[in-house]
Amino acid sequence: MGGCGKEGGGGGMAAQVGRLGVVASVAINLAALALYLRRRYFGDDAGGGRKGEEAAVAPSSGKPPVTPDSVINLDHGDPTMYEAFWRGGAGEGATIVIPGWQTMSYFSDVGSLCWFLEPGFEREVRRLHRLVGNAVTDGYHVLVGTGSTQLFQAAIYALSPPGAAAPMSVVSPAPYYSSYPAVTDYLKSGLYRWAGDAKMFDGETYIELVCSPNNPDGGVREAVLKSGAGVAVHDLAYYWPQYTPITQAAANDIMLFTVSKCTGHAGTRLGWALVKDRAVAQKMSKFIELNTIGVSKDSQLRAAKILKAITDGYERAPAAAGDDSGHLFHFARRQMVARWAALRAAVAASGIFTIPDELPGHCTFAKETVAAYPPFAWLRCEKEGVDDLEGYLREHKIITRGGGKFGADGRVVRVSMLDTDEAFAIFVGRLAAMK
């Protein structure tokens, strides 16, 4: 954990020089990593911006390129970090052409419980989970949604009995994902309502949202409420080997996943659920039918090709040391390791911030003990007088999401670790310079 300290005289000068050395090292290492990735995945001249090729190497995020004077927006978990991987050889295996006559019908499989689920997408979802070992799929129904947010809405709809005397209480332990309250109460449904921190809840009937690894702080979680009348929905969006050790195959009643944090394709807007109970799965499917008349078949075809490219890459050949070509999880984990090392160095150089300690565990996918490298950093400020860290960082042109939105205090913020190499390098450089 980083902390504050006071130094004076020659010792203070030496410490200051040492911190400046750390800042310089962080900046050099990140710049070298960015150049290496750009040359490897974009081509030798990608960084030079050859005339006529600017469109080919421009970010796919729709955001302008960053400069040392840019406002760095790390509020959203926009996974543009993954672009370098998909611009490489693996991207060719994930490319798809959809003929003009295809995907015209509403229906994908009229005999299926989830009639708008593309069989190819379901097949690749099950293949990927078998490869990674992070979830049991045998005996589960697969549902598809427009991101895991729609599936979350479908789950609380399916689990809330109609005609109850009071709306079902929806809770999650603080700090909880900031969108849970807003999404729960957005429709002002009479079936359910947001009831806050699960640790403060006093009741027997509830839906507990279990996000593990947790957004925003990366902690590994289990349900905290134990009433027999309560139910749990497990949000496993970040239970992938680039972020956390895979310790077991999850086998919860309802498990939610999303393409965005697994592969980086947030714009595809696709998620999936593994649901054990058939009646619950039918109600969830009905919600999506009424909400959007199914889910885009084009997105499902593309996502199926992407997931297939990932699994095929590992089945063709195991990942070699120092070479992650065609191996998404190894590429992403190397990125996360480098970024967390840079962030910890910046926190130490500044002396006014703290972040959670590393949590190691044996990963069945990596077959070794590894640390967790969450996609978000839960950054706390210990500097006296800084009670609104979100506002303090905004003054330094860094946009984050304040702790109050997660049921926490204002001295902590959530920082996305998934933006471009250039944006992340500027961020840690600024952070290290804050005293």
C-alpha positions in Angstrom: 0.0 0.0 0.0 1.3 3.5 -0.8 1.3 6.2 1.9 2.3 9.7 2.9 5.6 10.6 4.5 7.7 13.7 5.3 11.3 14.1 4.6 13.8 16.9 5.1 17.4 18.0 4.4 19.6 15.8 2.3 17.3 12.8 2.9 14.4 14.7 1.3 16.5 15.7 -1.7 17.6 12.1 -2.2 14.0 10.9 -1.9 12.8 13.4 -4.4 15.5 12.4 -6.9 14.5 8.8 -6.3 10.9 9.5 -7.0 11.7 11.4 -10.2 13.7 8.4 -11.3 10.7 6.2 -10.7 8.5 8.5 -12.7 11.0 8.6 -15.6 11.3 4.8 -15.5 7.5 4.4 -15.6 7.2 6.8 -18.5 10.0 5.1 -20.5 8.8 1.6 -19.9 5.2 2.4 -20.9 6.4 4.3 -24.0 8.5 1.4 -25.0 5.6 -1.0 -24.5 3.3 1.2 -26.6 6.0 1.4 -29.4 6.6 -2.4 -29.3 2.8 -3.2 -29.5 2.3 -0.6 -32.3 5.2 -2.0 -34.4 4.3 -5.6 -33.8 0.5 -5.4 -34.4 0.2 -2.3 -36.7 3.4 -2.6 -38.7 6.9 -1.0 -38.6 5.7 2.4 -39.8 2.5 2.6 -37.8 3.9 5.1 -35.4 5.2 7.2 -38.2 1.8 8.0 -39.6 2.6 7.4 -43.3 0.5 9.5 -45.6 -2.7 7.8 -46.7 -2.6 5.3 -43.8 -3.9 7.4 -41.0 -7.4 5.9 -41.2 -5.9 2.4 -41.0 -4.1 3.0 -37.7 -6.6 5.4 -36.1 -8.2 4.1 -32.9 -11.6 2.4 -33.3 -13.1 4.2 -30.3 -14.3 7.3 -32.0 -12.2 9.4 -29.6 -9.5 11.7 -30.8 -5.8 10.7 -30.3 -4.4 11.9 -26.9 -1.6 14.3 -26.5 0.4 15.3 -23.4 -2.2 18.2 -22.8 -5.3 16.0 -23.4 -8.0 15.4 -20.8 -7.6 11.7 -20.0 -11.0 10.1 -19.6 -10.8 6.9 -17.5 -14.4 7.0 -16.2 -15.7 4.2 -18.5 -14.2 0.8 -18.9 -13.8 1.3 -22.6 -11.5 -1.7 -23.6 -9.5 -0.1 -26.4 -6.4 -1.8 -25.0 -7.4 -4.9 -26.9 -7.3 -3.2 -30.3 -3.6 -4.0 -30.8 -4.2 -7.7 -30.5 -7.1 -7.8 -33.0 -5.1 -5.7 -35.5 -2.6 -8.5 -35.5 -2.8 -12.0 -37.1 -5.7 -13.1 -34.8 -7.9 -10.4 -36.3 -8.0 -12.2 -39.6 -9.5 -15.2 -38.0 -12.2 -13.1 -36.4 -13.2 -11.2 -39.6 -16.7 -12.0 -40.9 -18.6 -11.2 -44.1 -22.4 -11.3 -43.8 -24.2 -11.8 -47.2 -27.1 -9.5 -47.9 -29.7 -12.2 -47.6 -28.5 -13.6 -44.2 -30.1 -12.8 -40.8 -33.3 -11.5 -42.3 -35.7 -13.4 -40.1 -36.4 -12.6 -36.4 -35.9 -16.3 -35.6 -32.7 -18.2 -35.0 -34.0 -21.5 -33.7 -37.8 -21.7 -33.4 -37.5 -24.9 -31.3 -35.1 -23.4 -28.7 -36.1 -21.9 -25.4 -34.3 -18.7 -26.4 -35.5 -18.6 -30.0 -33.3 -15.6 -31.0 -30.1 -17.3 -29.9 -27.8 -18.1 -32.8 -26.8 -21.8 -32.5 -23.2 -20.9 -33.6 -22.9 -18.3 -30.8 -24.1 -20.8 -28.2 -21.7 -23.4 -29.4 -18.7 -21.0 -29.2 -19.8 -19.8 -25.7 -19.7 -23.4 -24.4 -16.4 -24.1 -26.2 -14.8 -21.0 -24.6 -15.9 -21.8 -21.1 -14.6 -25.4 -21.5 -11.2 -24.0 -22.6 -10.9 -21.5 -19.7 -12.6 -23.6 -17.0 -14.3 -20.5 -15.4 -17.9 -21.8 -15.6 -19.9 -25.0 -15.8 -22.1 -25.1 -18.9 -23.4 -28.7 -18.8 -27.0 -28.6 -17.6 -27.3 -24.8 -18.1 -29.5 -22.8 -20.6 -27.6 -20.2 -22.6 -29.3 -16.9 -23.1 -28.1 -13.9 -25.2 -28.7 -10.3 -24.4 -27.7 -6.8 -25.6 -24.8 -6.6 -23.2 -25.0 -8.1 -19.7 -27.0 -5.1 -18.6 -30.1 -6.3 -20.5 -29.6 -9.8 -19.0 -29.3 -8.3 -15.5 -32.6 -6.5 -16.1 -34.1 -9.8 -17.4 -32.9 -11.7 -14.3 -34.4 -9.3 -11.7 -37.6 -9.3 -13.7 -37.7 -13.1 -13.8 -36.9 -13.4 -10.1 -39.5 -10.9 -8.9 -42.9 -12.6 -8.3 -45.9 -10.6 -9.7 -48.6 -9.6 -7.3 -46.3 -9.4 -4.3 -47.3 -7.1 -1.4 -44.1 -5.0 -1.9 -41.5 -4.8 -4.6 -38.6 -7.2 -4.4 -35.5 -5.6 -2.8 -32.4 -5.6 -5.0 -29.1 -5.3 -3.0 -25.3 -5.6 -3.4 -22.5 -5.2 -1.0 -20.7 -1.7 -1.1 -18.7 -0.8 -3.0 -21.1 -2.0 -5.7 -21.1 -1.4 -9.4 -22.3 2.1 -9.9 -24.9 1.2 -12.6 -26.8 -1.3 -10.4 -29.0 1.3 -8.6 -29.7 3.3 -11.8 -30.5 0.3 -14.0 -32.7 -1.3 -11.2 -34.8 1.8 -10.7 -34.8 3.2 -14.3 -38.1 1.7 -15.3 -39.7 2.4 -11.9 -41.1 -1.1 -11.9 -43.6 -2.2 -9.2 -41.9 -5.6 -9.2 -38.5 -4.6 -7.8 -36.6 -1.7 -6.3 -33.0 -0.8 -5.4 -32.5 -1.3 -1.6 -28.8 -0.5 -1.2 -25.9 -2.1 0.5 -26.5 -5.8 1.1 -24.4 -5.7 4.3 -27.0 -3.2 5.7 -30.1 -5.0 4.5 -32.5 -6.3 7.1 -35.0 -8.6 5.4 -35.7 -12.1 4.3 -36.7 -11.6 0.6 -34.3 -10.1 -1.8 -32.2 -10.4 -4.9 -28.4 -10.1 -4.2 -26.1 -9.1 -7.0 -22.7 -10.7 -6.6 -20.1 -9.2 -8.8 -16.9 -11.2 -8.7 -14.2 -10.1 -9.3 -15.9 -7.0 -8.0 -16.4 -3.8 -10.0 -14.9 -1.4 -8.7 -12.3 -2.8 -6.3 -11.5 -6.2 -7.8 -12.3 -8.2 -4.7 -13.4 -11.9 -5.0 -16.9 -12.2 -3.6 -19.5 -14.6 -2.5 -23.1 -13.8 -1.4 -23.2 -12.1 2.0 -26.9 -12.8 2.7 -28.0 -16.3 3.6 -31.8 -16.2 3.8 -33.6 -19.1 2.2 -36.1 -16.7 0.7 -33.4 -14.7 -1.1 -31.8 -15.4 -4.4 -28.4 -14.4 -6.0 -27.4 -13.3 -9.4 -23.7 -13.7 -10.1 -22.2 -11.0 -12.4 -19.0 -12.7 -13.6 -18.1 -10.2 -16.3 -14.4 -10.1 -15.1 -13.9 -13.7 -14.3 -11.4 -14.2 -17.0 -7.7 -15.2 -16.7 -6.3 -11.8 -17.8 -7.8 -10.2 -14.7 -7.9 -12.9 -12.0 -6.8 -16.4 -11.1 -9.4 -18.9 -12.3 -9.7 -21.0 -9.1 -12.7 -23.1 -10.0 -15.5 -23.5 -12.6 -18.4 -21.4 -11.3 -21.7 -23.2 -11.0 -24.1 -20.6 -9.7 -27.8 -20.6 -10.5 -27.6 -17.4 -12.7 -24.2 -16.3 -14.2 -23.8 -13.2 -16.4 -20.9 -12.7 -18.9 -20.2 -10.1 -21.5 -18.2 -9.9 -24.7 -16.8 -6.5 -23.9 -14.6 -7.4 -21.0 -13.7 -10.8 -22.3 -12.5 -9.9 -25.8 -12.6 -6.1 -25.8 -15.5 -5.8 -28.3 -17.7 -3.5 -26.3 -19.3 -2.0 -29.4 -20.7 -5.4 -30.4 -23.1 -5.0 -27.5 -23.5 -8.6 -26.6 -23.6 -10.6 -23.4 -24.7 -14.1 -22.3 -26.2 -15.8 -19.3 -25.9 -19.3 -18.0 -29.1 -20.2 -16.2 -29.8 -23.5 -14.4 -33.5 -23.3 -13.9 -35.6 -23.7 -17.0 -38.6 -21.6 -15.7 -36.3 -18.7 -14.8 -34.6 -18.9 -18.2 -38.0 -18.8 -20.0 -39.0 -15.7 -18.0 -35.6 -14.0 -18.8 -36.1 -14.9 -22.5 -39.6 -13.4 -22.4 -38.3 -10.2 -21.0 -35.8 -9.8 -23.8 -38.5 -10.7 -26.3 -40.8 -7.9 -25.0 -37.9 -5.5 -24.5 -36.2 -5.6 -27.9 -37.8 -8.5 -29.8 -34.6 -10.6 -29.4 -31.0 -9.7 -30.0 -29.1 -8.7 -33.1 -28.2 -11.8 -35.1 -25.5 -9.9 -36.9 -23.8 -9.2 -33.6 -24.1 -12.8 -32.6 -22.5 -14.0 -35.8 -19.6 -11.7 -35.3 -19.2 -12.6 -31.6 -19.3 -16.3 -32.5 -16.4 -15.8 -34.9 -14.5 -13.8 -32.3 -14.9 -16.4 -29.6 -14.0 -19.1 -32.1 -10.8 -17.3 -33.0 -9.8 -17.2 -29.3 -10.5 -20.9 -28.7 -8.9 -22.0 -32.0 -5.8 -20.0 -31.2 -5.2 -22.0 -28.0 -6.2 -25.4 -29.6 -3.8 -25.0 -32.5 -0.8 -24.5 -30.3 -0.1 -23.7 -26.6 1.2 -20.2 -25.8 5.0 -20.0 -25.8 7.0 -18.0 -23.3 7.3 -14.4 -24.6 5.1 -15.1 -27.6 1.3 -14.4 -27.2 0.5 -14.4 -31.0 -3.0 -15.7 -31.3 -3.5 -16.1 -27.6 -5.8 -13.4 -26.3 -5.7 -14.1 -22.6 -1.9 -14.2 -22.6 -1.7 -10.9 -24.5 -4.2 -9.2 -22.2 -2.6 -10.5 -19.1 0.9 -9.2 -20.2 -0.7 -5.8 -20.7 -2.4 -5.9 -17.3 0.8 -6.9 -15.5 2.7 -4.1 -17.1 0.0 -1.5 -16.3 -0.4 -2.5 -12.7 3.3 -2.4 -12.2 3.4 1.1 -13.7 0.4 2.2 -11.5 2.0 0.9 -8.3 5.3 2.7 -9.2 3.4 5.9 -9.8 1.5 5.6 -6.5 4.8 5.0 -4.7 6.4 8.0 -6.4 3.5 10.3 -5.5 3.2 9.2 -1.8 -0.4 10.4 -1.4 -2.4 7.5 -2.9 -3.1 3.9 -1.9 -4.4 1.0 -4.0 -5.5 -2.5 -2.8 -2.7 -5.1 -2.3 -2.2 -7.9 -4.8 -4.2 -11.0 -4.3 -2.4 -14.1 -5.6 -4.0 -17.5 -6.2 -3.5 -20.7 -8.1 -5.0 -20.4 -11.6 -6.2 -23.6 -13.2 -6.0 -22.0 -16.7 -2.4 -20.7 -16.3 -1.5 -23.8 -14.2 0.5 -21.6 -11.8 0.1 -19.2 -9.0 -0.6 -15.7 -10.3 -1.8 -12.4 -8.9 -5.0 -10.6 -9.8 -4.8 -7.6 -12.1 -8.3 -6.1 -12.1 -9.6 -4.0 -15.1 -10.3 -1.1 -12.6 -8.1 0.5 -10.0 -9.7 1.5 -6.7 -7.6 4.5 -6.0 -7.7 6.3 -2.6 -6.1 9.6 -1.7 -4.5 10.1 1.8 -3.6 13.8 1.3 -5.1 16.1 3.9 -7.9 18.3 2.6 -8.7 16.1 -0.5 -12.2 14.9 0.3 -13.4 14.9 -3.4 -10.8 12.9 -5.2 -12.8 12.8 -8.4 -12.8 16.6 -8.5 -9.1 16.8 -7.5 -8.1 14.5 -10.4 -10.3 16.5 -12.8 -8.2 19.6 -12.0 -5.3 17.6 -13.3 -7.2 16.6 -16.5 -8.0 13.1 -15.4 -11.6 12.0 -15.4 -12.6 9.1 -13.1 -15.7 7.9 -11.3 -16.1 9.0 -7.7 -16.6 6.6 -4.8 -20.1 8.0 -3.9 -21.5 6.4 -7.0 -20.4 3.0 -5.7 -21.7 3.5 -2.1 -18.3 4.5 -0.9 -16.8 7.9 0.2 -15.4 10.7 -1.9 -11.8 10.1 -1.1 -11.7 7.1 -3.5 -12.3 6.8 -7.2 -12.5 4.0 -9.8 -10.0 4.2 -12.6 -10.2 2.2 -15.9 -7.1 0.2 -16.6 -8.2 -0.7 -20.2 -7.7 2.5 -22.2 -5.0 2.9 -24.9 -1.3 2.7 -24.1 -0.9 6.4 -24.9 -3.7 7.5 -22.5 -2.5 5.2 -19.7 1.1 6.4 -20.0 0.0 10.0 -19.6 -2.3 9.1 -16.7 0.5 7.4 -14.6 2.9 10.2 -15.4 0.5 12.8 -14.1 -0.3 10.7 -11.1 3.3 10.2 -10.1 3.9 13.9 -10.2 1.1 14.7 -7.7 2.4 15.4 -4.2 
